[in-house]
């Protein structure tokens, strides 16, 4: 899979001659210039948006778990965090 840096993204609504609306996504990158990546129906665009939001949320949670010192367990820490019944 090739990865390219994206400088700008343009998302626009296109109304076709047949009355069907499409969502067009254009990317502008340093290497390739401008390229039309895809044209989606509104329902396809909604699925893509939902999947993108879910992936971004997973990445942000993963990043915050790696960098937050409050969530790290100190090495050798053996004390119990919950009370135990005797």
C-alpha angles and dihedrals in degrees: 000000000000120000123202132181112250116215098181138004124203120195117186141169115239123194112208128213089253092059094252117132120222132188113226122201118198124183126200114203136175094243107036104033113217120348133174103230099185149333114223138187114242091257092050090049090051091053091048091049092049092050092047092051092049092049092048091050091051091049092049093049091047091049094048091050090054096048106034110097090194090067097048118101109226115243110260094015104145104160117120117251096202129055116251126216118236 
